[in-house]
């Protein structure tokens, strides 16, 4: 990209999915690994930025039209990436569209429960 920036994206099998991480030029050369690129989650590992290693995760949760199992599969994949990041002492940034209305229904309960379990902020 212009200016040395980098776009890392994952497209799913369905035409309605896709995730991406856009990196500033300062970070583009520090990508050490791309553990996952899919239509639901893209993860990028950044090494030695400001004295730390990071994992950036972009999430696009299935909307209500999808089977509940798809949502649970997405959270299971997210859990694997978060656990691996913790085991390798990476700082974590998770962002994206979780396709939920906050404080309403099961999807919100899943999101808040996940955030609470991992000490994340919504």
C-alpha positions in Angstrom: 0.0 0.0 0.0 1.0 3.6 -0.4 3.4 4.8 2.3 4.5 1.3 3.3 1.3 0.4 5.1 0.1 -3.3 4.9 -3.4 -4.8 4.6 -3.8 -8.4 5.7 -7.2 -9.9 4.9 -9.0 -13.1 5.0 -12.0 -14.0 2.9 -14.4 -16.7 3.8 -16.1 -19.2 1.6 -19.3 -17.1 1.8 -19.5 -13.9 -0.1 -20.8 -12.1 3.1 -17.7 -12.7 5.2 -14.3 -11.2 5.4 -11.9 -9.8 8.0 -8.8 -7.6 7.8 -6.0 -5.9 9.8 -4.6 -2.7 8.4 -1.1 -2.0 9.7 0.7 1.3 9.8 4.1 1.4 8.0 5.8 1.3 11.4 4.3 -2.1 12.1 4.2 -3.6 8.6 7.8 -4.8 8.8 7.4 -6.3 12.3 4.8 -9.0 11.3 6.3 -12.3 12.4 3.4 -14.6 11.7 -0.1 -14.7 10.4 -1.6 -17.5 12.4 -5.1 -17.3 10.8 -6.8 -15.7 7.9 -10.4 -16.6 7.4 -13.7 -15.0 6.7 -14.5 -14.8 10.5 -11.1 -14.1 12.1 -7.7 -12.7 11.0 -4.9 -12.8 13.4 -1.5 -11.1 13.0 1.6 -11.4 15.3 3.8 -8.3 15.7 7.2 -8.7 17.2 9.3 -6.2 19.2 7.2 -3.1 18.9 7.7 -0.7 21.9 9.5 -3.6 23.6 6.6 -6.0 23.4 5.1 -8.7 21.2 1.5 -8.3 20.1 -1.3 -10.3 18.6 -3.9 -8.3 16.7 -7.2 -10.2 16.1 -10.0 -9.0 13.8 -13.3 -10.7 14.3 -16.5 -10.8 12.2 -19.1 -12.9 14.1 -22.0 -14.6 12.2 -25.2 -12.7 12.4 -28.5 -14.0 13.7 -29.4 -15.7 10.3 -26.6 -18.2 10.9 -26.9 -21.4 13.0 -25.9 -20.9 16.6 -23.1 -23.5 16.1 -21.4 -21.1 13.7 -21.2 -18.6 16.5 -19.8 -21.1 19.0 -17.2 -22.3 16.4 -16.1 -18.6 16.0 -15.7 -18.3 19.8 -13.8 -21.6 19.9 -11.4 -20.4 17.2 -11.0 -17.1 19.0 -10.3 -19.0 22.3 -7.5 -21.0 20.6 -5.8 -17.8 19.3 -6.1 -16.0 22.7 -4.7 -19.0 24.6 -1.8 -19.3 22.2 -1.1 -15.5 22.6 -1.2 -15.8 26.4 1.2 -18.9 26.3 3.7 -16.9 24.2 3.3 -13.7 26.4 1.8 -11.6 23.6 -0.2 -8.5 24.4 -3.6 -8.8 22.8 -5.8 -6.5 20.8 -9.2 -7.9 19.7 -11.5 -5.8 17.5 -14.3 -6.3 15.1 -18.0 -6.8 14.6 -19.5 -9.2 17.1 -22.9 -8.8 15.6 -24.7 -8.4 19.0 -26.8 -5.9 20.7 -25.2 -5.1 24.0 -27.0 -6.4 27.1 -29.7 -8.1 25.0 -29.9 -11.9 24.6 -27.6 -14.9 24.4 -25.1 -13.3 22.0 -24.5 -10.4 24.5 -24.1 -12.9 27.3 -21.5 -14.8 25.3 -19.6 -11.6 24.5 -19.6 -10.2 28.0 -18.8 -13.6 29.5 -15.9 -14.0 27.2 -14.6 -10.5 27.9 -14.9 -11.0 31.7 -13.1 -14.4 31.5 -10.2 -12.8 29.7 -10.2 -9.4 31.5 -11.0 -7.6 28.2 -12.8 -4.3 27.9 -15.9 -3.7 25.7 
